[in-house]
Amino acid sequence: MKKFTKKIISMVCALAVFTCDCSIANANEVSRGLEDNAQSIIDVTGTEDANLDYNSSSKYAVIADGNEALVKIPESSNDEIIIDDGLGNTTGMQLPEEVKNSEAYVSDSGIVMYQNSDENITIGVQSLQESNDSVNFEGYRTTIVIDDANAQKDYSFEYNLDEGCKLISAAEYLGDEYDTGEVYLVDNTNQIISIIDAPWAKDANGNELNTYYVIEGNKIIQHIDFDENTAFPVVADPSFWQVTKCAGTVLWVIGTTIFTAAKIVKIKKAIKAAGGVRKAAKGIIAAIKASKKLGGKWWTKIKWSDFGSGLAGFGTDLIGISDIRSNCSF
C-alpha cells in the first residue's frame, strides 16, 4: 500500500512539474511574441521621442510625468489611457474592442502591449516626449500591429471629452485645400487643445499602405488597407499630443478673426507646407526661443526660413500679438 501511495504521489508531482513547466514555457512564448511585436514598432518609429522616465501603480502599467503633461497607461485594456495637462484638464481614450479584456505587458523598450491573438492584432502604447532646447510636446503613440490578412481593417478609438469639446478633421478646420490628415480636439471656442497626428501604416518591408481616419462623434476610426499579398506584420499609428500653453496661443490665431482673410490663408499654407499644425507651431516656438537670445528688438531679427517652410509669410505678425509674447516668455 505504501509503495502504491508513493507511486501516486510521484505521478502527481511529476504532473505538477510538467504543468508548471508548460505554463512557464507558454508565458515565455507569449513574452517573446510581444517583444517581437514591440521591436516591429521600434523598427518603424524609432525611440527618439519615447519618454522612458516612468513608474507604475496597481492600476497603471506606466505613469510618465513629463514637463507639460502626465500620461497614464492602464494595466487593463478595459480602462482609459489618460493624459493630464497639469492645469486640471484631462482627456481619456479607450482602446479598440479588438484588444479588450487583455492585461498589459510592458516591453523592455517601455511600450505597453495589449494582445488578442484571436483577432490577430496587438496594440502597443508608448508615452512620448518630443523636446529639445527649443520646444516641448508630450503625448502618447498608439500603435496597431496586424499579424495577417484575417485581421480587422477598422480600429476605433473613443475619447472621453469635456463638455463642449469635439473632434474635427484638418480638412474641416482648415479647408480641403489645406488638409494635413490630422485630427484636432477643440474646445467650446473652437480652439485647438490637442492634436492627433495624420495616420500612417507600413508593411513589413517598409512600404506605406493607404490609411485614413473617419470621425464619428467622440470616436476616431482608423482604416488600414491590406490583403493577403501584404507583407506582415503591418504597423499603423495614431499619435495624440497635448498642446502646451505657448503652442496653444500660437494655434489660437487660426480660429480667430484677429488677422485678415488673406493673412489666414498664408497661415494655412504655412501649416500645410510644414506638414501639420504641430510642426508649424514647433517652428514658430523654436524661432521665438532662438531669437530672444539676440536681445533688443529680437522679433525683427528672426530668420523665419531657418525654422520652417512658409513661416516668413506670417511669423512677424504672430510675434506682434501680446498674448503670444507673454505666453511664450521662455
Secondary structure, DSSP 4 states (H G I P E B T S, - for coil): -HHHHHHHHHHHHHHHHHHHHHHHHHHHHHHHHHHHHHHHHHHHH-STTB---EE--SSEEEEEE-SS-EEEEESBTTSPEEEE-SSS-EEEEEPPGGGTT-B-EE-TTS-EEEEEGGGTEEEEEEEEEEE-SS-EEEEEEEEEEE-STTS-SEEEEEEEPPTT-EEEEHHHHH-GGG--S-EEEE-TTS-EEEEEPPPEEE-TTS-B--EEEEEETTEEEEEE---TTSPSPEEEE-EEEEPPHHHHHHHHGGGSSSS-HHHHHHHHHHHHHHTSHHHHHHHHHHHHHHHHTT-SSGGGS--GGGS-TTGGGTHHHHHT-HHHHHHT--
